[in-house]
Amino acid sequence: MATKVLLLVEDDPTLQRLYSRVFDEADFEVVVASDGVAIVEKASVESPDVILMDVMMPNRNGMEALGDLKDNEETKDIPVIMLSAHEDDQLLMQAMQMGAKRYLVKSRLDPDQVVSITREVLGENQVPGPS
């Protein structure tokens, strides 16, 4: 299986290190961004296979950044998985309508489950049941 590039957009340094380590151990090449401000440029330069992005970030939140990605010709087809600390049905619906592949609540999943879901989004494996 070829190494996949993951663009991790997370402002919390602890979570950034945790997800970077877990995805690295799962044979992903991890590229990190700390906010949603320059996400389109970073995604254009890095050409990630998938983007894992926090919803709540300073300067430009994940929903705004998702809109930027989907409005840009170079990045609109990159699958985006949104990560949130809060269950919010309105944000979930909005993210899915805007083109996110998944909306995950951090407290409901351990990092290994996030890796499995990411692989599922990439078509690498199938995870039975809802997540």
Summary of the structure (lengths in Angstrom):
residues: 131
radius of gyration: 13.3
end to end distance: 24.1
largest distance: 36.8
contacts: 406
relative contact order: 0.17
helix: 42%
strand: 20%
